[in-house]
Amino acid sequence: MRYNLATTLFLIALGAYSMPASAQNRFKIEVQANTNSPCPAIADLQNTDLFGAWSLLLEGGGQSVVTRMQLQRNPEFAESLAGSFSLENKTFEVFGDIEAGAFDLEESANGKDISAIWKGRVVEGSCGQTILGTRRNVADNKEQSFVMRRPGW
């Protein structure tokens, strides 16, 4: 009879020990879910959500290049994006916007002529922190894949 009583007391103690920890963990998760802002729906992303630094990976033609892109408000068209990135010691300007998750940029090597067209989409579930697409050079129609990610994502 003592064996059964000891086993019973052990199981009661084990259950009592795990219950507060379970409730505490559940509380932390609920608090985190309530204090962090939820991801915006892709369709709700605006140009201002893309302002700032991005890590940029370009792949194509057997090459893979990583650089950084900076996006900000377009000084000439307040509702659009403007920015720049560097490749092979040359700076390229970009201009465009995002609408319903579709990311479109025009790139210029000289500040006036379009040298490449960017077409991309925000990755579902990335909270607007990852964009995948294609960069097409207008001179030769060669395409490169691109991945843009927020640093730390």
C-alpha positions in Angstrom: 0.0 0.0 0.0 2.9 2.4 0.7 4.2 1.9 -2.8 1.0 3.1 -4.3 0.8 6.0 -1.9 4.3 7.1 -2.7 3.7 6.8 -6.5 0.5 8.8 -6.1 2.2 11.5 -4.1 5.0 11.7 -6.7 2.5 12.1 -9.5 0.6 14.8 -7.6 3.8 16.7 -6.9 5.0 16.4 -10.5 1.6 17.7 -11.7 1.7 20.6 -9.3 5.3 21.5 -10.3 4.5 21.6 -14.0 1.2 23.5 -13.8 2.6 26.9 -12.7 5.4 26.7 -15.3 2.9 25.9 -18.0 0.7 28.8 -17.0 3.7 31.1 -16.8 4.9 30.1 -20.3 1.4 30.6 -21.7 1.3 34.1 -20.1 4.6 35.1 -21.7 3.5 34.0 -25.1 0.2 35.9 -24.8 2.0 39.0 -23.6 4.5 38.8 -26.5 1.7 38.4 -28.9 -0.2 41.4 -27.5 2.9 43.7 -27.2 4.4 43.0 -30.6 2.7 44.6 -33.6 1.3 42.0 -35.9 2.6 41.6 -39.4 0.8 43.8 -41.9 -1.0 42.0 -44.7 1.0 42.1 -47.9 -1.7 44.0 -49.6 -1.5 46.7 -46.8 2.3 47.3 -47.2 3.1 50.9 -48.1 6.2 52.5 -49.5 7.1 53.8 -46.0 7.3 50.2 -44.8 10.2 49.7 -47.1 12.3 52.7 -46.0 15.7 51.9 -44.7 18.5 49.4 -45.3 18.2 46.1 -47.1 20.6 43.3 -47.8 20.6 42.6 -51.5 21.6 39.3 -53.2 21.8 39.3 -57.0 22.3 36.0 -58.8 22.6 35.3 -62.5 25.0 34.5 -65.3 26.9 32.2 -62.9 27.6 35.1 -60.5 26.3 35.8 -57.1 26.8 39.3 -55.5 25.8 40.6 -52.1 25.4 44.3 -51.5 23.3 46.8 -49.6 20.3 48.8 -50.9 19.0 51.9 -49.1 15.4 53.0 -49.7 13.7 56.2 -48.8 11.0 58.6 -49.8 11.4 59.9 -53.4 12.1 63.6 -53.1 10.3 64.3 -56.4 7.3 62.1 -55.9 6.4 61.8 -52.2 4.3 58.7 -52.7 7.2 56.7 -54.3 10.4 55.1 -53.3 13.9 56.3 -54.2 17.2 54.7 -53.2 20.6 53.4 -54.3 22.9 50.4 -54.2 26.5 49.8 -55.4 28.0 47.2 -57.6 31.6 47.0 -58.8 32.4 50.4 -57.3 29.5 52.1 -59.2 26.4 53.5 -57.6 23.0 52.9 -59.1 19.8 54.8 -58.4 16.4 53.1 -58.1 12.9 54.5 -58.1 9.6 52.8 -57.7 6.9 51.6 -55.4 5.0 48.7 -53.8 1.4 48.1 -54.5 -0.6 45.1 -53.2 2.7 43.2 -52.5 4.0 43.8 -56.0 7.4 45.5 -55.9 8.5 47.5 -58.9 11.7 49.5 -59.4 13.4 51.3 -62.3 17.2 51.4 -62.0 19.4 54.1 -63.5 23.2 54.0 -63.9 23.4 57.7 -64.9 20.5 59.3 -63.0 18.3 59.8 -66.1 18.1 56.7 -68.3 16.5 53.4 -67.2 19.2 50.7 -67.2 17.2 47.9 -65.5 13.7 47.0 -64.5 13.0 45.2 -61.2 9.8 43.1 -60.6 9.3 41.4 -57.3 6.9 40.2 -54.7 6.9 40.4 -50.9 7.3 36.9 -49.5 4.2 35.6 -47.6 4.8 35.3 -43.9 8.0 37.5 -44.0 6.2 40.5 -42.4 7.4 42.6 -45.3 11.0 41.8 -44.6 11.8 39.7 -47.7 11.3 40.5 -51.3 12.0 38.1 -54.2 12.1 38.9 -57.9 13.9 39.5 -61.1 16.2 42.4 -62.3 16.2 42.7 -66.1 18.9 44.8 -67.8 17.2 46.8 -70.6 20.3 46.9 -72.8 20.7 43.1 -73.3 17.5 41.7 -71.6 19.7 39.6 -69.3 18.0 38.7 -66.1 19.2 38.2 -62.5 17.3 36.9 -59.6 17.2 39.1 -56.5 16.5 38.6 -52.9 16.1 41.7 -50.6 16.1 41.1 -46.8 16.1 43.4 -43.9 19.3 43.0 -41.9 18.7 40.5 -39.1 15.8 38.8 -40.8 
